[in-house]
């Protein structure tokens, strides 16, 4: 049962009172911001304010007599722990969508409000399609109800914009704009709307600090067919030096000037209906502007790292590997276990990362889950949930860093004291899937779902699986979760050389333990023509006490031993003393 249930009850009651004032029957609130971001500035944590649920994906639907929190399988246990069941139902959003829930629970003639800045046209169409056989209607709202009621809502961020160096990006912002502008012109459009903050940061070679974990500038933009760019951004964030570096072809406008600039458009405008707020579509329609619905043209080129970006990624992972090895060594020292908790372990890892001056901040909130908490896929230790790390058990730590100039994401699962044979066998099965994917060779044109099964097969052979994707794209000093690249049963995007992707199979036994092993891999050209393969860029040892070597094939063992040697060679120049000796000993344990 969550704390402060009276607080959430009061907020829900006020939402219902406001709905009645506006002659609405219900309200939909997704967990996102006006830029469809994963990590939100404090002002945009509306779903957490209303319901107490802090997962990175989900939605609340409020009716006058009932309400629900919806999220996917990663957050089933978290919803149970954080959401008051007397106030909200909970459900799996992959099985019960917002539209389906409304179709089942709303009444004929109900009018359901939604914030035009928090939904894309594609999302609204999906909900409307589910309600097609009903008389339930969706009503666009100019002001979010939570914003109306949240008295001490934090201010919107104003962090300064910085330049991402051309020598790291591999191409200048002008070159990128001209490349995308050529695509706009080829489609017969006069301009393209860009609404994703990471797309704009990539295009302009800039970074910011408007949200935690991702160096983003919250903004919108219009790229024209001649390569010029209207940037709608809080001008207080952009110094004279940055404006000069951007050049005269990048014109700065305040966010409240978007309507006027849109009204001045002519011809056809390229718009990604799956990522832009529906406000833009409505504005284009009001102005009689023709729209072409195509994917954001920055997503794919952003996902394909330049050779200089790839080098920055490799360097960042060596930095990170040093911190991870120090942390794993620290965990191995039994004297450190006294008083250790999930949060203290997380803090210790952060302190090792901060020893490196190239480290800037975490790339996402660290998951430090011991025993049963490790089975909560996206667990976040809080003062209320913080478990002591003692006795026999498994600690799962999923973490990452933003370095100058690369992004990391790594998961290591560590036995505290003595693991059970079941835990060792299941860890080894996860490792076998991890190795199978890391060592895969596949033809160009392969999509993510075609190789996802490689990582799951050792678990499926004994009737086990995991309820999350196997791999997601990662940016270069940008978002740790990036579009285009995806390895999962639903991964439809083509994998291309230069993409940076995670390799993270797992297994979770509810209430007992969680296992996940994650490295980042670069897609690169294979030795054979028209083939691709992966280069693992994460460097950190696996827990030898959790590996049952007798379960590994000769090829799997050979891969593991070679990887372990690579870890040692890459990291040993930055390690010394007991830490280096520990790493050498861990690797020697894998020699049969």
N, C-alpha and C positions, 0 to 999 in steps of 0.2 A: 504493500500500500504506500503510495507516495506521501510525502509530507505536504503540509499546507493545503489540504483538501478543501478547507473552507475558502481559501483564496481563489482556487480554481472554480469552485462553485459560484462564487460571487461574480467572477468574470464572465462565466457562461450565462448567468442570469442577466447581466448587463447587455451582452450581445443580443439575447432574445428580446429584451426591451427595445433596443435600437432597431432590430428587425421590424418589430411591430410599428414603430414610429415611421419607418420607411415603407410600410405596407408590403413587406417581404415575408415569405414563409420560411426561408432558410438562407444559409450562407456557406460558401465553400472557401476554405483557406488552405492553400498548398504550402509546403515548406520550401519556399524559394524567395528570391527578391526580384526586383524589376529587371534584373539582368540574367535571370535563370541560373544564378550561381549556386554552387554546392556549399561553399563556406560563406556565411553571411556576416555582414557587419551587425553590431549589436542591435541597431534600430530595426533590423529586418527579421529578428528572431520572434516572429509573431506567433507561430504555431506553438513554440515552447511557452510563451507568455500565456496563451489561452489554455493549453492542455497539460503542460508539464512534460510533454514528450520531446526529447532532444535529438532524436535520430536525424541522419542527414537526408532522409527521403520520407515523404509522407504527406498526408492531408487530413484536415478536419472537416467534417460536414456537420453543420448545426441545423436542426429543425426545432420547432417550438416544443416538441415533446420527447425528443431523443437526439442523440449525437453520436458520432463515431470518429475514431482515429484509425486511419488506414496507413499501413506501411508494408514493406515486403518481408520475405522470410528471414532476412538478416536481423530484423528487429522484433521478432515475435516475443522473445523473453524480455527485451527491454521495454516493450509496450506494457507487458504484464507488471513490470516493476515500477514504471513511472506514471501510468495512467490510472486514474480513479475509476474503477469499474461501476461505481454508482452514478457517475456522471457521463461516462462515455463507453460505448461498445468499442471493441477493437476487431480488426479483420485484416486479412492478407490482401494487399492491394493487387497482387498478381492474379488473384482468384476473384476478388470482388473490387471492381473499379469504382470510382466516384459515381459514374453514370449508372452502373448496375445497382449500387447501394441506394441511390435516389429513386430508381425505378421500383425498387422493392419496398422502400420505406416512406417516401413522400406521397402526398395525396393528390388526387386529380385537381388541377387548377393551381397548384402551388407555384409560387414565383420564387426562384432561387437566385440570390445575388452572388456576383463574383467580381473581383478586382481586375480591371482591364490591364493592369500592369503586371499581374502575376500569372496570367495564363496566355499561352500561345494560341493562335487560330487552330492549330492541329489538336490541341488539348480540348478546346471548347467544342470542336466538331465531334470528337470522340464522345464527349458527354452528351451532346445533342443527339447523336446517333443512337445512344443507349436509351434515350427518352422519346424516340421517334413515335412509338406507339402509345404515348401518354399525352396528357394535356399539361404536363409540367413544363414550365418555361424558364429559361435562364435570363437574368437581367444584369446588364453591364452596370458596374458601379464606378464612379469617378474617385471615390475615397474609400479606403479600406476601413472596415468597422473597427478593427483593432487599433488603428491609428487614431480614430476618434476617441477611443476609451482609454488608451494607454497614457496616463497622465505624465509619467516620468520616462517616456520613451527616449532613448539616447539620440543624440544628434547624428546626422549623416556625416560620414568621414570626410576629411579634407587633407589627406596625406599627400606629400609632394610627389610629382612625377619625376622619374629619373630616366636617363638614356641607357638602353641596352646596347653595348658596343657592337658596331658593325663587324669588327674583327672576330667576335664570338658568334654573332648571328649568321655570318657567312654571306649575307647580302644586305645592301642598304635598304632603308625604308622606301626610298624612291624607286628602287628596282622592284621591290615587292608590289608597290602600288601600281606600277606600270604593268607588271605581269597580270595582276588581277583585273586591272582596267581593260586589258586586251580581251579577257574572258567576258567581261561585261559588254563590250562592244560586239564581240562575236555572237552574243545572245540577242543582239538587237535592242539592248537596254541603254538608257541614258545614265543610270546610276544603280548602285546596290546599297541597300540598307545593311549595316553591320550592327548587331545588338549584343553580341557576346563579348564580354570584356577581354577574354584571352585572345580572341581573334584580333581585336583592335590593338592590344599590346604587341602581339606578334607582328602585325602589319606595320606599325609605326616604330618598331624597335624601342619601345618604352616599357617601363615597369612602374609599379606604384605600391601603395600600402593600405588600400582602402578596406581590405578584409584580412583576417588572420589566415596564415598558412599559404596563401597564394599572393604573389606580388602584383595585384591587379589594380587598374585604374577603372573605377566604375563610370561608364560613359557609353555613348552611342555614336554612330558615324554614318555618313553618306559618302561613298566612294564613287566618283564620276568616271565616265568612260574616257575622259582625258587625263585621268590619273590624279586629279586634285581631290581633296578630302575636306569635308565639313566635319569637324570634331565637336560634338556636343558634350561638354565637360565643364565642371566647376573650374573657372579660370584661376581661382585662387591656388589651385594645385600646380599650375604650370608656370614655372619661373620664366623670366625673360631669356635666360640662357637656354632652357629647354625649347622654348618657342622658336628661338633663332636656329637651333639645331634641326628642328622639324622643317623649317623653311617656309617660304611664302605660299607654297601649294597646299599647306595644311592650315585651314582657316578655323579659328577657335570661336565657338558660340556657346552661350549659356544653355542649359538644358531647357529652359522655358522658351527658347527661340526655335525649338524644333518645329512647332506648328507652322510658323511663318516660312521657314525654309522648305518644308514639305509642300506648302501651298504654292511655292514658286517653281516646283518641279514640272517637267513636261516629259512626254514620252513614257516608255515602260520602265518600271523600277523592279529590280531583282530583290526578292525578299524571301527569307527562309521562314516559312510558316510554322516550322517545328521548333524554332528557337526565339523568334521575335515576339514581344508582347502584342496581344491582339489590338492594343491601342493604335499601333501603326497601321494595321490593315484597315481599321475603321477610319483613320485619318486619310489614308490614300483613297478610300471609297468616297469620303465626303468631298475630296478634291477632284474626283473623276479621273484618278490616275490609274493606269493599267498596271497590273502586277504580274510578275513571272515568279512562280514558286519553284525555287531550286535551293539545294543545300548551300549553306554559308560557304563561299568559295575559298575561305581561308583555312577551313578545317583540315583538309587533306594536306596542302603544302606545309601547314604548321606541324602536322604530325610526322612529316618526313624530315628528320634532322639533317642539317648540312654537315659536312665533314668537320667543320670547326665546332659546331654544337655537339657532335658526337664525342669529340675530344674533351669538351667541357663536361659532358656527362660522365665520361670515364674518370676524369680527375675528381669530380665530386664523389664518385663511388669509392675511390681510394681513400679520400678524406673520411667518408662515412664508415668504411670498413675498419679503419683504425679505431674509431670510437666504439663500434660494435664489439670488436675483439676485447677492448678494455672492459666493456660492460660484461661480456660473457665470462671473462676471467674473474671479474669481481663477483659474479654470481657463483662461480665455482668454489670460492673460498668460504668454507663453512662458518668462519668467525663473523662474516658479514651478515649471516642469516638472522642474528639476534635482533628482534624488533623490526625486521624487514616486512614491508607491506607492498601492495600493488603500486601505491602512489610513491613510496620511497624508492622503489625500483625504477619507476618512470623518471623520477627526479635525478636519480644517479646517472641514467643514460643521457639525460639532457645535459648534465654537468660534463660528461665526457665529450659530448659534441661541442660544447661551448669552449673547450680547450683550443679548438681550431679557429683562428681568426677569420677563415673563409666561411664559417657557419653563420647563418643569419637568423633562422627560425625553423621550427618544425614545419613539415609540409602537410601535416594533418594532425588532429589530436591523437596522441599515442594511445594504443590499446595495450593495456597491461592487465591481463586476466589470469588469475591463478585458479586452478582446480575448476569448479563448476562455472566460474565467471568466464573462463576461457572458452566455454561452449557458446557464449553469446557473441555472435560473429563480429559485431561492431560495438563491443562493450567499451564503456568509458568509466574508469574508476572515479568515484566521487567520495567525499568524506563519509557519506552514508553507506556506500556499497564497498568501500575499501577493505579488502580482505588481507589478513595477515598471511605471510608466506612462510609456512612452517610445516613440519612433518613431511610426508611423502606426497608429491603431487607434480603437476605439470604447469609451468608458467608460459603463457603465450604472449609475446611482445611484438606488436606490429607498429612500426614507427617509420619516420622519414624526416629528411632535412631539406631545407632550401639553402644551398651553398652558392657562392659566387663563382661560377654561373650555372649551376646544375641542380636538378631535383632528384631526390632519392626516395625509395620506398622499399622496406625490407621487413620480413617477418622471420623470427626465429622462435622455435618452441624448445624449451629447456626443462629437463627433469630436475626437480628439486629433491635431493636425496635419492631414493631408490624407486624407479618406475616399475610398473607391473609388466608382465609379459604381454598382456593384451595391449597395453599402451605402446610397447616397443613394436609389436607387430603392425599396429595401425599407423604408427609414425613411419615405419619402413614402407608401408603401402603408399602413403602420401608421398614419400621421397621417391619411390619408383615412378609415380605419375609425374612428379616434378622433373625427374631425369628424362623420362620419355619425351616430354615436351621440349626441354632444353636441347635435346640431341636430335630433334626432328629435322628432316630434310623434306621440303615440299615444293611443288611446282608453283611458279609465278601465277597469280590469279586466284590462289587459295584464299578462302574466306575463313573467318575465325571459327565458325561452328564446325568446319571440316577437320580441325585438328584438336578441338576441345576434348574429344573422347579419349585422346591419348593420355591426358592427365587423370581421367576418371577411371580408366579401365582396371587398374590394380585394386581399387576399392570396390568397383562393381563386381569383380570376380568373386567377392565374398558378401555381396548383397548390400554394400555401403555406398554412400555418395555424399555430396555436399550441396547446400542450397545457395550457392553464389557462383558468379562467373569465375573462370580460371585466369583471365587476364584482361587488364584495361590499359589504355594508352596513358603515357606520362609525358608531361611537357618538359621543355628545357628552361629551367628557372621560370616556370609558369605553373600551371595547375597539375597537381599530382594525379588527377583523374581527367584524362583528355579524350576527346572524341576521335572518331575515325577508326582507331585500332581497338579491337575487342575480340577476346577469345572466350566464347561461351556457347551454350546451345542455341542462342539467338544471335550470334555474331554473324552479320551479313556483309560486313565491310571487307574489302580486299586488303590483304596484308602486303605491304610494300617495303622495299629496302629503305632503311633509314628510320623506320618507326621504332619507338621505344615502348615496350609493353611489359607488363608484369606477368610472372609465371607463379601462380599461387594456389595450388590445390590444398585441400584441407579435409579434416574430419572432426565432427563435433558430437560428443556424447552428452546429451542434456543433463545438467546437474553434476557432472563428474569431471570432464576435461575437454579441452579443445586443442586441435593440432592444425597448424598451418605453416607451410614453408614457402617463402616468397623471395625470389630474385627478380631483378629487372633484366630484360634481354633486348638487344638491338636486332632487328631484322636486317640481314645482309645477304648479298649475293652468294650463292653456293658455288662449289667448285665445278659443278656441272652446269652447262648452259640451260637457261630457263628454270633454274632451281634456286630456292632460297633456304636459308637456315638461320639459326639464332646464335648470337654472341652474348654470353652471359657477362654482364658488367658489374654485378653485385659481388663483393668479396667479403665473405664471412663464413666461418666453419659451421657445420651442422653438429648437433649434439651427438657425440659418438655413443653415449650411454643409451640413447633411444633407437639406435640402428641395430637391427638383427642382420648381421652380415650374411648369415646363412640363407636368407631369403633373396639376396641379390644375385642376378645373373652375372656372368663374367663381364658382359658389356656394361651393365649398370655399375659394377664395382670399379671397372676401369675408368668410367666417367667420373665417379665420385673421387677416386684417388687423384686423377688429373686435376679436377677442379680444386681439390684441397691443396695440391702443390701450387696451383696458380694463386690461391689465396695467400699462401705463405710468401711466395716470391713478390707479390704486389705490395704486401703490407709490412714485411719484415724490416725494410729500411726505416720505417717510422716507429718501430716497436723496440723495446729493450727489456732487460731484466726478467722478472718473473712472468710478465705478460707474454714476452716472446717465447720463453721456455714453455709456458702453458700451451701456446698455439702450436708449437712444434710437437709437443706431446700428444695433443688432440689429433693431429694429422697422422702421427705414427701409429695411433690406435687403429687406423683404417687399413693398415698394411697386414695382409693375411699371410 
